[in-house]
């Protein structure tokens, strides 16, 4: 296991413990229509007491995977290699995104729910990269978004985790590396809005 996988695993463990402590259950998300994922957990609910709302809830927990080639096509299209920590971030788990915080920021940390979500993410990353290259700004890759306009990104050259507004340059460095950043986060029960 790589350091990013281990840092994510620790963060997800803290998140699952928080949810269990507050709800005595696994995290759940509502998708209409249902949107299957490898991280779906089937709950035993008696059908006679099951409401329509319960029927559309997906209980889930992160599922480990190793897919560090998921951006190979994008790398070829952009004629560059993404940072390994970035590929490990998105290639280590199937998971819903979660909300996290630390003393200076709270935000939604993006993850990949299923194959369809993975394709949408690739399209968004491609658009972000093209916009950066077209405007001659340093390349970065997003991993989260605040509840305002800011985006959490990894700087392509330095590997620093930075804060930027879409279409603009970095305006704040949050951590010297992705591993350090992930280890500094605390999960919250805020609703993920990815």
C-alpha positions in Angstrom: 0.0 0.0 0.0 1.2 3.5 -0.8 1.1 6.5 1.6 -1.9 8.1 -0.1 -4.0 4.9 0.2 -3.1 4.6 3.9 -3.9 8.2 4.6 -7.3 7.9 2.8 -8.0 4.6 4.6 -7.3 6.3 8.0 -9.6 9.3 7.0 -12.4 6.9 5.9 -12.0 5.0 9.2 -12.5 8.2 11.1 -15.5 9.1 9.0 -17.1 5.7 9.4 -16.6 5.8 13.2 -18.1 9.3 13.3 -21.2 8.2 11.4 -21.6 5.0 13.5 -21.3 7.1 16.7 -24.0 9.5 15.5 -26.4 7.3 13.6 -25.5 3.7 14.7 -25.3 2.8 11.0 -23.2 3.2 7.9 -23.3 6.4 5.8 -26.1 6.6 3.3 -26.9 8.6 0.2 -30.0 9.0 -1.8 -29.8 8.6 -5.6 -33.0 8.8 -7.7 -33.0 6.6 -9.7 -30.6 4.2 -7.8 -27.0 4.5 -8.9 -25.2 1.2 -8.1 -21.6 1.2 -6.9 -19.0 -1.3 -5.7 -19.3 0.4 -2.3 -23.0 -0.2 -1.9 -23.9 -2.3 1.2 -27.2 -4.1 1.1 -29.1 -3.5 4.4 -31.5 -5.9 5.8 -34.7 -3.9 6.1 -38.1 -5.7 6.5 -40.0 -5.0 3.4 -43.3 -4.3 5.1 -41.8 -1.5 7.1 -39.7 -0.2 4.3 -40.7 3.3 3.0 -40.1 4.6 -0.5 -37.4 6.9 0.9 -35.6 4.0 2.5 -35.8 2.1 -0.9 -33.8 4.9 -2.6 -31.1 5.1 0.1 -27.7 3.5 -0.6 -25.8 2.5 2.5 -22.1 2.4 1.7 -18.6 2.2 2.9 -15.4 2.7 0.9 -14.0 -0.3 -1.0 -10.3 -0.6 -1.6 -9.1 -0.9 -5.1 -5.8 -0.4 -7.0 -6.2 1.4 -10.3 -3.4 3.8 -10.9 -3.9 3.6 -14.7 -7.3 5.3 -14.7 -5.9 8.5 -16.2 -3.6 6.8 -18.9 -5.8 8.1 -21.8 -5.9 11.6 -20.4 -2.1 11.6 -20.0 -1.8 10.6 -23.6 -4.3 13.3 -24.7 -2.5 16.0 -22.7 0.9 14.7 -23.5 2.0 14.7 -19.9 2.2 12.5 -16.8 0.0 13.2 -13.8 1.6 13.1 -10.4 1.6 9.6 -8.8 -0.1 11.0 -5.6 -3.0 12.3 -7.7 -3.4 9.0 -9.5 -3.3 7.2 -6.1 -5.8 9.5 -4.6 -8.5 8.7 -7.2 -7.4 5.1 -7.8 -7.3 3.7 -4.2 -11.0 3.5 -3.4 -14.6 3.3 -4.6 -16.4 5.7 -2.3 -18.9 8.5 -2.1 -17.2 11.8 -1.4 -17.1 13.0 2.2 -17.1 16.4 3.9 -14.0 17.2 6.0 -12.5 20.1 7.9 -9.5 21.5 9.7 -9.0 24.8 11.5 -8.7 26.9 8.3 -11.1 25.2 5.9 -14.1 22.9 5.4 -14.9 21.3 2.1 -16.1 18.3 0.1 -13.4 15.7 -0.7 -14.2 14.1 -4.1 -14.1 10.4 -4.6 -15.3 8.0 -7.3 -18.6 6.2 -6.8 -18.7 4.0 -9.8 -17.4 3.6 -13.4 -19.9 6.2 -14.8 -18.8 8.7 -12.1 -15.1 7.9 -13.0 -15.8 8.9 -16.7 -17.5 12.1 -15.6 -14.5 12.9 -13.4 -12.1 12.4 -16.2 -14.1 14.8 -18.4 -14.0 17.4 -15.7 -10.3 16.9 -15.1 -9.6 17.3 -18.8 -11.7 20.5 -18.9 -9.8 21.9 -15.9 -6.4 21.0 -17.4 -7.3 22.5 -20.8 -8.4 25.7 -19.1 -5.2 25.9 -17.1 -3.0 25.2 -20.2 -5.0 27.6 -22.4 -4.6 30.5 -19.9 -0.9 29.7 -19.4 -1.4 29.0 -15.7 0.4 26.4 -13.7 -1.2 23.0 -14.1 -3.2 21.7 -11.1 -5.6 18.8 -10.4 -8.7 19.2 -8.2 -9.5 16.9 -5.3 -12.2 18.9 -3.5 -14.4 21.9 -3.5 -15.3 24.3 -0.7 -18.9 25.5 0.0 -18.0 28.7 -1.7 -16.1 29.3 -5.0 -12.7 27.8 -4.1 -11.3 24.5 -5.4 -8.8 22.3 -3.5 -6.1 21.2 -6.0 -2.7 19.5 -6.2 -0.1 21.6 -7.9 1.4 19.6 -10.7 5.0 20.8 -10.2 5.4 21.1 -6.4 2.8 18.5 -5.2 1.5 21.1 -2.7 -2.2 21.1 -1.9 -3.5 24.5 -2.8 -6.6 26.6 -2.9 -7.7 28.4 -6.1 -10.7 29.8 -7.7 -11.7 28.2 -11.1 -9.8 29.9 -13.9 -7.4 31.7 -11.5 -4.0 31.0 -10.1 -3.4 29.5 -6.6 -4.0 32.0 -3.8 -3.1 29.8 -0.8 -1.0 26.8 0.0 -2.8 24.4 2.4 -0.1 21.7 2.8 3.3 20.7 1.4 2.0 17.3 0.2 -1.2 15.4 -0.3 -0.3 12.9 2.4 0.3 15.6 5.0 -3.0 17.3 3.9 -5.1 14.1 4.2 -3.7 13.3 7.6 -4.6 16.9 8.8 -8.3 16.5 8.0 -11.2 15.6 10.3 -14.4 14.2 8.8 -17.7 15.9 9.4 -21.4 14.9 9.1 -22.1 17.8 6.6 -23.9 16.5 3.5 -21.6 15.9 0.6 -22.7 18.0 -2.4 -20.4 16.6 -5.1 
